[in-house]
Amino acid sequence: MSQPSESQPSDNSQPSDISPPSVILATASYDRTIRFWDVTTGRYYRTIYHPALPVNELQMSHQRNQDRPQNVNKLEISPDKRYLAAACNPYIRIFETDYESLEPVRTFVSHTNNVTAIGFNYDGQLMHSGSEDGTVKIWDMRAPHQHEVYEMRCVKDYANDYAVNTVALHPNQVELIYGDQKGNVRSWDLRVNKCIYELVPEAGVAVRSLTVMLDGTMLVAANDRGICYAWSIMPGDQMTSVYEPLHKLEAHDHFILKCLISPDNRYLATASTDKTVKIWNTNTFQLERVLTASSDETARLWRMHDGTEVQVYRGHHKATVCCALSD
């Protein structure tokens, strides 16, 4: 398949002739490219063109409708920084972060609808994904060839026929938590493959994003009404968790696209369609600062302690959809 031509970018968007850095930043755009950036200089050093899935692979996934958007919905970098996973529609592609490799090393085509969530366990041997087909799947990344990559478990509640929007793995590595279009939040025990806890913050209001503190003590769910619900997580019997309501945060006037707790557990970031990113204190849930954002062709890096914009990454020709950062 021929690759689309790329207009000559300007300023700091010129391709950089450098080796992959220790800090990896990748972005995906509606221009059907994935770009890797030097975080310090703002220059991109690698571009992956993201073509449509070949017809024979679509047939493997039993997908009848081939006329669908082929955008990347989410990016995730593996813990060892070797791989970049791209969640697409209806498949997942795995790329090596080595800048010399432009083709995917694996393609997963088991989902039958838009893949909305993706992530890895702590050692990168397992990958999880969620989809609008109403399933959450676990994949064995140790299998050496695509045909040996198999669906280990299909986590699907028999009563749940709603699109899965977000998936988060508990730090204990045995509970997988997902939020769906109907407003349900469910925690699954992967050892027994069953739902062990169900939360419904607002019935009928889609849960758009989930985030769990790295110490496993708090879960936050963000929904389409711009509200974040927080629960304290306490250990229960047999290594499972108990969730107690902690706080209701009216974060935005429009629906929230993403929420994320910082690695030091001090801050909660929320990004909304109201064109703002807000930073909240996780102890008091007080607003610390507001950052402006929009669906433009850039990615931006801010300094947390004072909200200063550190770098702007220019090079995409259409709106930037998602990014992944690993330091």
Secondary structure as GFF3:
##gff-version 3
##sequence-region A 1 327
A	DSSP	three_ten_helix	11	13	.	.	.	ID=ss1
A	DSSP	beta_strand	24	29	.	.	.	ID=ss2
A	DSSP	beta_strand	33	37	.	.	.	ID=ss3
A	DSSP	beta_strand	44	49	.	.	.	ID=ss4
A	DSSP	alpha_helix	55	60	.	.	.	ID=ss5
A	DSSP	beta_strand	74	77	.	.	.	ID=ss6
A	DSSP	beta_strand	83	87	.	.	.	ID=ss7
A	DSSP	beta_strand	92	96	.	.	.	ID=ss8
A	DSSP	beta_strand	106	108	.	.	.	ID=ss9
A	DSSP	beta_strand	115	120	.	.	.	ID=ss10
A	DSSP	beta_strand	126	131	.	.	.	ID=ss11
A	DSSP	beta_strand	136	140	.	.	.	ID=ss12
A	DSSP	three_ten_helix	146	148	.	.	.	ID=ss13
A	DSSP	beta_strand	151	155	.	.	.	ID=ss14
A	DSSP	beta_strand	164	169	.	.	.	ID=ss15
A	DSSP	beta_strand	175	180	.	.	.	ID=ss16
A	DSSP	beta_strand	185	189	.	.	.	ID=ss17
A	DSSP	beta_strand	194	199	.	.	.	ID=ss18
A	DSSP	beta_strand	207	212	.	.	.	ID=ss19
A	DSSP	beta_strand	218	223	.	.	.	ID=ss20
A	DSSP	beta_strand	227	235	.	.	.	ID=ss21
A	DSSP	three_ten_helix	237	239	.	.	.	ID=ss22
A	DSSP	beta_strand	241	250	.	.	.	ID=ss23
A	DSSP	beta_strand	256	261	.	.	.	ID=ss24
A	DSSP	beta_strand	267	272	.	.	.	ID=ss25
A	DSSP	beta_strand	276	281	.	.	.	ID=ss26
A	DSSP	beta_strand	287	292	.	.	.	ID=ss27
A	DSSP	beta_strand	298	302	.	.	.	ID=ss28
A	DSSP	beta_strand	309	314	.	.	.	ID=ss29
A	DSSP	beta_strand	320	326	.	.	.	ID=ss30
###
